[in-house]
Amino acid sequence: MRSYRELFRTPEFTPLFLASAAQGAAQTIGGLALGTMVYTITGSPLLSAVSMFGPQLAQVLGATLLLSGSDRLPPRTALTGIGLSFAAGTALLALPGLPVAGVFAVVLLMGLIASVGGGVRWGLLNEVLAKDGYLLGRSVFNMLSGLMQITGFATGGALLAVLPARTCLLISAALYATSALGVRLGLTARPPRSLGRPSVGETWRTNSLLWSSRGRRLTYLGLWLPNGLVVGCESLYVSYAPHAAGALFACGALGMFAGDVTVGRLVPPALRPRLATPLLLLLATPYVFFVLHPALPVAALAAALASVGFGASLVQQEQLMALTPEELSGHALGLHSSGMLTMQGVAAAAAGSVAGLTSPATAMTVMALASLGVTLTLATAARRTPEPGPAPALQES
């Protein structure tokens, strides 16, 4: 599968794409509104960052308890229920008088629900598309995420200029409900990819099998750690530039879009495996210079340039799929998604803590240096690992 036209002619790809667009818009508008509301109430960079990225912190619980549902639940039913749950949770966050502790309780619950959603969605995408179409399809979804962040953060910033944050949260809830409706009406009913009921024991067993290979371990760590540490930098946009955070988020999303177009569509397949480390280094390097407290135009340019490096995840996901049997693709991709989002939440909390002791600019530099160190360490370890071959079955190592 070589063209976008082929993708959108594939049955069920377009409805899944449009439903994901509505969900992406809901996440960006709602996240910016919630982070702004919490920062206004508390004045805390830490609480603001964790409120925006808090659902990611709950992903570690979901990954250890619920992830077996990724391949053992009917995809349409699961995605519809998740969308409706997000709509209800976001509407609850908009309630006047909800204490900050209540806000974080709702955010935690939404994160637990979301931990299953990534595996269901990306496992379904792997099922809908031909085997050689996954990377191109996922690149389109990543580009969609970038576009929705550009649009969502720009729109969210404009809405917050004229509307209360709680009203913006209600708009986000309506978009989540729209996404759920699109899934219900646009997708056909499919059976689960694997037999058996979801359970904690099955989640642990499959996680252990996926983690048993050195190649998969290094791939997962490369997907989780450098990316997450840089998202810690992004989580400080609100406290770095309280009145222009939407612009920084939008510029970062524009860079991510450019990186996904380049890696997914323009780079020859033979060259892609060599790009992961250079792109991860690009992802972190511009944030090192935030210690100089750049003005907003320079900061926005740095955010856009850095975010091109998020294209590394496409290369790494392609490698992960080559190492994983098809019947566990949803679980494997869900573990990637949950681990990545968990690390983003942890990094957001760490960045907020460092910012509280120093400054947002200094904390960004610290997180960027940590990301560079991890990337170089993993690259060294990968060079000592044999080249992976096809994986017809999970192998112990």
C-alpha positions, 0 to 999 in steps of 0.5 A: 500500500503506497498511496493515501488514496488506497488508504481511504478506499479501504473499508472502515479506514475513513470512519475510524479516521474521522472518529479519531479526529473528533476525539483528538480535537476533544483531547486538545481543547479539553486538555488546554482548558483543564490545565488553564483552569487548574493553573488559574485556581492553584498557581502551580506549574506541577498541578497544571502539568499533571492535570493536562497529562494526568490520564497518562499516569493512570496508564501504568495501572491499566497496562498491568490490569486491563490491557488484555481487553485490547484483543479480547473485546469487540472493537466497535463496542469497546471504542464506543463505550470508551468515547461515551465514558470520556464524554461523561468524565469531561462533562463532570470536570466542568461542574462548578465547585468540583474540588481539585482532588475531585478533578484528579480523581476523574482524571485518574479514572479516565486514564484507566479507561484510556489504557484499553483504548489505544490497543483496541484502536491500533489493533483494529487499524492493523486488522483493517489495513493490509500488512504493508499498509500499517506504517502508512496508515499509522503515519496518517493517524499521527498526521491527524493527531498533529493537525488536530493539535494545531487546530485544537490548541489554536481553537482552544486558545481562542475559545479560552479568550472569550469563554470560561474554561468550564464551557470549553470542557463542555465543548470537549465533552460534546466532541467525545460524544460525536466520536463515539457516535461516529464509531458506532455508525461507521464501523462494522461489528467485528469479533475479538482478535483473540479468544477468552475473557479479559483478565488481570492474569491474562494481561500479566501473562501476555505482558511477560511474553512481550517483554521476554525478548531483548529486541522488543524490550529495547524497542519499547524503551525507545518508544517510551523514554525519550518521547516521554521526557520531551513531553515533560518539556511540553507540559510546561508550556502553560507555565512558561508562556501562560497567555500563549501556550496554545501557540506553542502547542500548535507549533509543536503539532505542526512540527510533528505533522511535518515529521510524520509526512516525511517518515511515513510518505517520503523516506524510502523503506530501506532508509527508515531503520537508520532514522530512529536515533537521529530523530530522537536526538532532534526531538530533545536538542532544541529544548536544551536552549530553553535555559536561555529563556528564548522569546516567544517566536524563538520558543515556538520555532524550537518547539516546531523543529523539535517535534519533527523528531516524533516521527521516530515512533513510526520507525520504532512501531514498524520494528515492534510489529515485525517482532510481534505475532499478529494475534497479539498486535493489539496488546503489543500496540496497547502496551506501547501506547500505555507505556508511552502515555505513562512515561509522559505523565511521569515526565510531566510530574517530574518537569513540574516539580523541577520547575517549581524548584527552579523555573519552567525554562530550566526544567525544560533543559533538564528534561531535554538533557535526560532524553538525550542521555537515554537515547544515546544509551539505548542506541549503544545497547541496540548496536549489541543486539542481533538484527530481528527477523520475522516473529511467527511466535513469541520467543523467550530470551 
